[in-house]
Every structure is written in structure tokens, then in C-alpha cells.
Amino acid sequence: MDSDYARSVASHDSLASEYDQLITRNAQDLLARRAFRELVTRHVSPGSTLLDFGCGTGLDALYYAQQGYRVLAYDNSPGMIARLKQGATAEIADGTITTFSMEYPAFLKEIAGWPRFSAVAANFAVMNLIRAPQTLFETLAAELQPPGWLILCILNAIHWSKIKERGWWRDALKSPAGPRQYISQPYSTYLHFESRLLRYARDFRLVARAHAGNLVRGDVLAPQRQRLWWEEEGLHVGPLSRLMWTTPACKMLGQFVFLVLRRDA
């Protein structure tokens, strides 16, 4: 296995016991998770089979199961999957949740033998662990039952906190199209530009996007244009910030970007 995958697995295994506390203590993260889930349930029909790619300890997998979806929960960390199994014994027993844990290269090969699914949800920047995601997109496109949904959460590559770093501009000169290596330890994380990801996902079309920070602004593009908003009381968003979120500057304010993609054939 690639050494970086091995470091990623080892790190997430070591975090598994405290992961839920780490990921639920920040109000901004809670808001982002709620908005992402609602984008999934807004677009994917209840009763569908959904692949939770990079499911971690199963916080989202359990939520989707409770909303009436059949969930295929995949993570390359056995420690994370073990925690999911502890918290979802009833859902696993009745087949509402089915768990899978294997190395990422093995996932790309073995997914063809899994139950068919009509949606993929990858929350909390799982995609930023993959340096070159075009093979993943091609694999998912081949396995999705139409209409197939691919709903992603990525780190915002043009967030103000990223572009203020000298390394961001150094990498821009070396590789203008990306990806940017954002973090190298304990494992590598990469920043992907939205435009490049959309080119990689050439079998899909973009139907909605959202930017998530102290507010979440969603822009639905099809079948008709519509704007969506989410907020959290504890974040105390001021009037100037609200105004900024109505302008194109919102693209630099959100820590995360959500992309809702659809494959029709």
C-alpha cells in the first residue's frame, strides 16, 4: 500500500475513539454537517441506496439510515469502521447499513461487486485526501444507477486562510491548476480547485453548490435557480458578514465548498 495511505489509515485508527468528540465540538462544523446532510436528502430520493464514502465513525451513515436510505458505509480505516459497528448494531443487523473497510486502491477494484447504489455522499473533505480523484469519479460514474448523484464536501482552495500563506502562492507558480499540498503531516491533504474537480467529473453535471462558513449559502442551478441559507444561533453572524455572503466574495469566506453533481445516463 502507498505509504501516504498507510499513514492516513494509522492516523484515523488512532483518532477513532475520540473522533466524534473532535468533529462535533465546533459550531461551524455542526452547521456544515447539517447543511450537507440536508443537501443530500433534498436531492436523493428516500429509499435509495447511498454510498457514504469515507464514512468515519458513521455519524452521517446513521442519519441517512434514519431518513430511510439504505447505506453502504465505506472507510479505509478499520478503527473508524469498528466504532461505526458499535453504534449501529441494529441498522447493520437489519441490513439498513452495510460496512466496508479496505485500502483505497482495493476499493476501486472491488466496488463493482457491491450492491448497486444511486448516490454517493463524501462529507468533511474526504476528497482532499485523494491527490488525483479522476479515477474515482470514473469508477463511481460506471457504478451509479441513473439518475446518479455525487455530493461532495471539499476544503475551499481559495478560502482567505489558504491564500494568505506563502506556500499557496509558491505552489501556484509550480502547478497553477493544482492540486495544492495543504498539509503533509501526519498524512497528505490536497486542495482541489472546483473547476478542476468538475473537469475530472466529466460524466456528471453540476446542479448545485454551497459555501459553508459562519453561514452556509447554497445556490441551486437546476432545474430552476434558487438560493438556500443555513445558520447556527451560536455563531452570531453580524450584518456586515451577512452582506458579504450575498456577494461573490462568499466564495472566499466558506471553509468548505459543497458540490451537487448528477449523472443522467
C-alpha positions as CSV (number, residue, x, y, z in Angstrom):
1,M,0.0,0.0,0.0
2,D,1.2,3.6,-0.7
3,S,3.0,5.0,2.3
4,D,0.7,8.0,2.4
5,Y,-2.4,5.8,2.5
6,A,-0.8,3.8,5.3
7,R,-0.1,7.0,7.3
8,S,-3.7,8.2,6.8
9,V,-5.2,4.8,8.0
10,A,-2.9,4.7,11.0
11,S,-3.8,8.3,12.0
12,H,-7.5,7.8,11.6
13,D,-7.3,4.5,13.5
14,S,-5.6,6.3,16.4
15,L,-8.3,9.0,16.4
16,A,-11.3,6.7,16.2
17,S,-12.1,6.6,19.9
18,E,-12.3,10.4,20.2
19,Y,-13.3,11.3,16.7
20,D,-16.9,12.0,17.4
21,Q,-16.0,14.5,20.2
22,L,-13.5,16.2,17.9
23,I,-15.8,16.6,15.0
24,T,-18.9,17.8,17.0
25,R,-17.4,20.4,19.3
26,N,-17.2,23.3,16.7
27,A,-20.3,25.2,15.9
28,Q,-19.1,25.9,12.3
29,D,-18.6,22.2,11.7
30,L,-22.0,21.3,13.1
31,L,-23.6,23.8,10.8
32,A,-21.6,22.4,7.8
33,R,-22.7,18.9,8.6
34,R,-26.3,19.8,9.0
35,A,-26.4,21.7,5.7
36,F,-24.5,18.9,3.8
37,R,-27.0,16.3,5.1
38,E,-29.9,18.5,4.0
39,L,-28.5,18.9,0.5
40,V,-28.2,15.1,0.3
41,T,-31.8,14.5,1.4
42,R,-33.1,17.3,-0.8
43,H,-31.7,15.7,-4.0
44,V,-31.6,12.0,-3.3
45,S,-35.0,10.1,-3.2
46,P,-35.8,8.4,0.1
47,G,-35.5,4.7,-0.1
48,S,-32.4,4.9,-2.4
49,T,-29.2,3.1,-1.7
50,L,-26.4,5.6,-0.9
51,L,-22.7,5.1,-0.6
52,D,-21.2,7.1,2.3
53,F,-17.6,7.4,1.0
54,G,-15.2,8.0,3.9
55,C,-17.9,7.3,6.5
56,G,-15.7,7.6,9.5
57,T,-17.4,6.5,12.7
58,G,-20.8,6.6,11.0
59,L,-22.4,9.9,12.2
60,D,-23.8,10.6,8.7
61,A,-24.4,6.9,7.9
62,L,-26.7,6.6,10.9
63,Y,-28.5,9.8,10.0
64,Y,-29.1,8.6,6.4
65,A,-30.4,5.3,7.6
66,Q,-32.8,7.1,9.9
67,Q,-34.1,9.1,7.0
68,G,-35.0,5.9,5.1
69,Y,-31.9,5.3,3.0
70,R,-30.0,2.0,2.6
71,V,-26.4,2.9,3.3
72,L,-23.2,1.4,2.1
73,A,-20.6,2.7,4.6
74,Y,-17.0,2.7,3.4
75,D,-13.9,3.8,5.1
76,N,-10.2,2.8,4.7
77,S,-9.7,2.9,8.5
78,P,-10.6,-0.3,10.3
79,G,-10.7,1.6,13.6
80,M,-13.4,4.0,12.3
81,I,-15.5,1.1,11.0
82,A,-15.2,-0.7,14.3
83,R,-16.7,2.4,16.0
84,L,-19.5,2.5,13.5
85,K,-20.3,-1.1,14.1
86,Q,-20.5,-0.4,17.9
87,G,-23.0,2.4,17.3
88,A,-25.1,0.9,14.6
89,T,-25.7,-2.7,15.7
90,A,-29.4,-2.6,14.9
91,E,-29.0,-1.0,11.5
92,I,-26.3,-3.4,10.5
93,A,-28.4,-6.4,11.7
94,D,-31.4,-5.4,9.6
95,G,-29.3,-4.5,6.5
96,T,-30.0,-0.8,6.6
97,I,-26.3,-0.2,6.9
98,T,-23.6,-2.4,5.3
99,T,-20.0,-1.7,6.2
100,F,-16.9,-2.0,4.1
101,S,-13.3,-1.3,5.1
102,M,-10.3,-1.8,2.7
103,E,-7.4,0.1,1.2
104,Y,-8.5,2.7,-1.3
105,P,-6.8,1.0,-4.3
106,A,-8.7,-2.2,-3.4
107,F,-12.0,-0.2,-3.1
108,L,-11.6,1.0,-6.7
109,K,-11.3,-2.7,-7.9
110,E,-13.9,-4.3,-5.6
111,I,-16.8,-1.8,-5.8
112,A,-18.0,-3.4,-9.0
113,G,-19.2,-6.4,-6.9
114,W,-21.0,-4.4,-4.3
115,P,-24.8,-3.7,-4.3
116,R,-25.8,-1.1,-6.8
117,F,-26.3,2.4,-5.5
118,S,-27.8,5.6,-6.9
119,A,-26.0,8.2,-4.8
120,V,-22.6,8.9,-3.3
121,A,-22.0,11.3,-0.4
122,A,-18.5,12.3,0.7
123,N,-18.6,14.7,3.6
124,F,-16.0,16.6,5.6
125,A,-13.2,16.9,3.0
126,V,-12.7,13.2,2.4
127,M,-11.9,14.1,-1.3
128,N,-9.0,16.2,-0.1
129,L,-7.2,13.0,0.9
130,I,-7.1,11.9,-2.7
131,R,-4.4,13.6,-4.8
132,A,-5.8,12.6,-8.2
133,P,-9.6,11.8,-8.0
134,Q,-10.3,11.4,-11.7
135,T,-10.1,7.6,-11.4
136,L,-12.5,7.6,-8.5
137,F,-15.0,9.7,-10.5
138,E,-14.8,7.4,-13.5
139,T,-15.3,4.4,-11.2
140,L,-18.3,5.9,-9.5
141,A,-19.9,7.0,-12.8
142,A,-19.7,3.4,-14.0
143,E,-21.3,2.0,-10.9
144,L,-24.1,4.6,-10.2
145,Q,-27.6,3.8,-11.2
146,P,-29.1,6.7,-13.2
147,P,-30.1,9.2,-12.2
148,G,-26.9,9.1,-10.1
149,W,-25.9,11.7,-7.5
150,L,-22.4,12.6,-6.4
151,I,-22.4,15.1,-3.5
152,L,-19.0,16.2,-2.2
153,C,-17.6,18.4,0.5
154,I,-14.2,19.8,-0.2
155,L,-11.9,22.3,1.5
156,N,-12.2,25.7,-0.1
157,A,-9.0,26.1,-2.1
158,I,-9.5,29.9,-2.3
159,H,-10.5,30.5,1.3
160,W,-8.8,33.6,2.7
161,S,-6.9,31.5,5.3
162,K,-5.3,29.4,2.5
163,I,-4.3,32.2,0.1
164,K,-2.6,34.2,2.8
165,E,0.0,31.5,3.1
166,R,3.3,31.9,1.2
167,G,3.2,28.2,0.3
168,W,-0.1,28.6,-1.5
169,W,1.5,31.1,-3.9
170,R,4.7,29.1,-4.3
171,D,2.6,26.1,-5.4
172,A,0.6,28.3,-7.7
173,L,3.7,29.1,-9.6
174,K,4.7,25.4,-9.8
175,S,1.3,23.9,-10.5
176,P,-1.3,26.6,-11.4
177,A,-4.1,24.0,-11.9
178,G,-3.4,22.3,-8.6
179,P,-3.7,20.4,-6.5
180,R,-2.0,22.3,-3.7
181,Q,-0.5,20.1,-0.9
182,Y,-2.2,21.7,2.1
183,I,-0.9,19.5,4.9
184,S,1.9,16.9,4.7
185,Q,1.8,15.5,8.3
186,P,0.6,13.2,9.7
187,Y,-0.6,12.4,6.2
188,S,-1.0,14.5,3.0
189,T,-4.1,16.7,2.3
190,Y,-4.6,18.4,-1.0
191,L,-6.5,21.5,-2.0
192,H,-8.6,20.9,-5.2
193,F,-10.0,23.8,-7.2
194,E,-13.7,23.4,-8.0
195,S,-13.1,24.0,-11.8
196,R,-10.6,21.2,-11.9
197,L,-12.8,18.7,-10.0
198,L,-15.6,19.4,-12.4
199,R,-13.4,18.6,-15.3
200,Y,-12.4,15.4,-13.7
201,A,-16.1,14.6,-13.1
202,R,-16.9,14.9,-16.8
203,D,-19.6,12.3,-16.7
204,F,-21.6,14.5,-14.3
205,R,-23.3,17.9,-14.4
206,L,-23.3,20.5,-11.6
207,V,-26.8,21.2,-10.3
208,A,-26.0,23.0,-7.0
209,R,-23.1,24.3,-4.9
210,A,-22.8,25.7,-1.4
211,H,-20.2,27.6,0.6
212,A,-20.0,26.8,4.3
213,G,-18.6,29.0,7.0
214,N,-20.3,31.1,9.7
215,L,-23.3,30.9,7.3
216,V,-24.0,28.4,4.6
217,R,-25.1,29.8,1.3
218,G,-26.5,27.3,-1.3
219,D,-27.0,28.1,-4.9
220,V,-29.3,25.7,-6.8
221,L,-28.7,25.9,-10.5
222,A,-31.1,23.3,-11.9
223,P,-33.9,22.6,-12.6
224,Q,-34.5,26.2,-11.5
225,R,-32.3,28.8,-9.8
226,Q,-32.8,29.1,-6.1
227,R,-30.8,30.3,-3.1
228,L,-30.7,28.4,0.2
229,W,-29.4,29.5,3.6
230,W,-28.4,27.8,6.8
231,E,-27.2,29.3,10.0
232,E,-26.4,28.4,13.6
233,E,-27.5,30.6,16.5
234,G,-24.2,30.3,18.4
235,L,-22.2,31.7,15.5
236,H,-23.6,35.3,15.9
237,V,-23.3,36.5,12.3
238,G,-23.2,40.3,12.1
239,P,-24.9,42.5,9.4
240,L,-21.6,43.1,7.5
241,S,-20.9,39.4,7.3
242,R,-24.4,38.7,6.1
243,L,-24.0,41.4,3.4
244,M,-20.7,39.8,2.3
245,W,-22.3,36.4,2.0
246,T,-24.7,37.9,-0.6
247,T,-21.8,38.9,-2.9
248,P,-19.3,36.9,-4.9
249,A,-16.9,37.3,-2.0
250,C,-18.7,34.4,-0.3
251,K,-16.5,32.1,-2.3
252,M,-13.6,33.2,-0.2
253,L,-15.4,33.1,3.2
254,G,-16.6,29.5,3.3
255,Q,-14.2,26.9,4.8
256,F,-15.9,24.2,2.8
257,V,-17.5,24.0,-0.7
258,F,-20.3,21.5,-1.4
259,L,-20.8,20.3,-4.9
260,V,-24.0,18.5,-6.0
261,L,-23.4,16.6,-9.2
262,R,-25.8,14.5,-11.3
263,R,-25.3,11.7,-13.9
264,D,-28.4,11.2,-16.0
265,A,-27.2,8.2,-18.2
